[in-house]
Amino acid sequence: MPSTSEHPCLTCGACCASFRVDFSTMETQECGGSVPDGLVVPVTEHTARMRGTDHASPRCAALTGKIGVKAACGIYEWRPSPCREFDAGSDACQRARARHGMPVLDDPLAA
């Protein structure tokens, strides 16, 4: 478990290597949003996906570091809405952590 001064997401990264990340094309730089176009894969006319998240073993192209040790989003300020809405300690978070052999977060926001 990270120290009390460090948010658990700063050592985790499991969510970034567990799920497909789809979002509106309006969030891409090309359409006036902030998600860098080089990290986006078009899905439909209105849907984009973070590069790397649709692989059999997903890993977002924006994820840096080692999962469970020290991980970070390389585009944190410009990340898409599904990433902004993902909650530490949620059921999806706990599933992602389990997928990577990490323990459950007892109190994810006790920072």
C-alpha positions, 0 to 999 in steps of 0.5 A: 500500500502506498504511503498516506501522502500518496494517492493509490493510483500513482503506484497502480495503473491497473485500470489503464491495462485492463479496459477498452477506453472508448469516448466521443470523437469530440474529445480528440484534438482534431475535433477541438478536444484535448486527447492527442490525436496520435493516441487515438484510434477511430472506431466509428464516425462518432467514437474514438478509442485510446490506442492499445486498449483494444488488444487481447492484453490491453495497455493504454499507449499513454500509460507510463511506468510499471503497473503496481509499482509506479505508474502514471498517465502520460496525458493526465491533463488531456485524458478522455472522459472515461478515465476522468470518471474512473473511481479509485476503489470502485468495483471496476478498479478492484477487478482491474487490480485483481487481474494484475494480482494486486490486493484490494484497496481498503480505503482508496482515498485515505490520502 
